[in-house]
Amino acid sequence: MSPRTRRILRLATFAAVAVGALFWLGAMVASLAVPPGRRDGFQMLGVILASIYAVVLVLPALILALLDRWPVVSLMFGATAVAVATDAVFPWLPWWLLAD
């Protein structure tokens, strides 16, 4: 793989990691913004799921991009992170087809 292609893949991965990190940060803020009177412990599910998302998808993409190893795999992790984040914010998958 040429150095130019590796650089393009790394930059695309860094962009995807930035989107994933912003999604994680937004999920943390939204989960922890529950008023104290309404906290029953279920808001921690958002924190747990957002942290799993960050550890499983965003962090491996970032590590692989920083080490410049396996750029295609790194970009696949990043693209999957962006797909999950955008589906959570703007549902684009046809889930209604599975409802019935």
N, C-alpha and C positions, 0 to 999 in steps of 0.2 A: 504494500500500500504506500502510495506516495506521501511525502510529508505534507503537501498541500491538502490532500484528502483527510489526513489525520487531524490537521488543524481545523478544518471545517467541521468535522465530526465532534471534536472537542468543544468548539464554540457552540454548536447546536446543543450539546449535552449540558454545557454551563447555562444556557438559556432555559432549558427544561428544568434543571435543578433550581434555578431562581424561581420559576413558576411554582414548583413543588414546595420550596421553602416558604414562599408567600402563602400558599394554601395551608400549609401546616401552621404557620403563625396565625392566620385568620381563624382557623379552627380552634386553636388554643384560646385566643381572645374571646371568641364567641362562646366557647364552653365555660370559660371562667367568668364571664360577664353576667352570670345568673345572680339575681339579687339574693342577699343572705337569707331572707325569709322564705325563699322558694327552693333553697338547696336541700335536696334529699339524697344526694349521692349519685343520682343518675347522670348529672352533668359530667362526672368523671369518665363515663363511657366515651364521650367525645374526645377527651384528652387521651385516653388509652388508644382509641382507634386512630387518632391523628398521629400519635407517636409510633404505632405499628407501621402506618403508612410511611412515615419519615425514615424509619430504620430499615424497612424492607425494600423501598423503591428509591427514595431520594438519596440516602446516604451511600448505597453502593454505586450509584451513578456518579456521585461527587468524588468518591474515592478513586474509582477507575479513571475518571477524567483527569484528576490531579496527578495520578501516577502515569498517565498516558498509556494505559494498558487496555487492550481489547476495546477499541473505540466504538465498534459496531454494537457490542454487548452493552457498553455504557450508554449509548444513544437509545438502545431498546429499553433499558431501565428508565431513562429520562422520559421517553415517549409514553411509556406505560404510566409513569407518575402523572404526566400532563393529562392523559386520557382519563385517569381515575379522578383527578382534581376537577376537570371540566365537566365530567359526568355528575359529580356531586353538586357542583354549582349550577350548571345548566344541563339538565338531563337530556341527552341527545340520543340515547339508546331507546329503542321502542319497547319499553317495559310493559306498556299497555297490551301488547300482543300476548304476553304471558299471563295476563290477569285471569282470563277465562279458561 
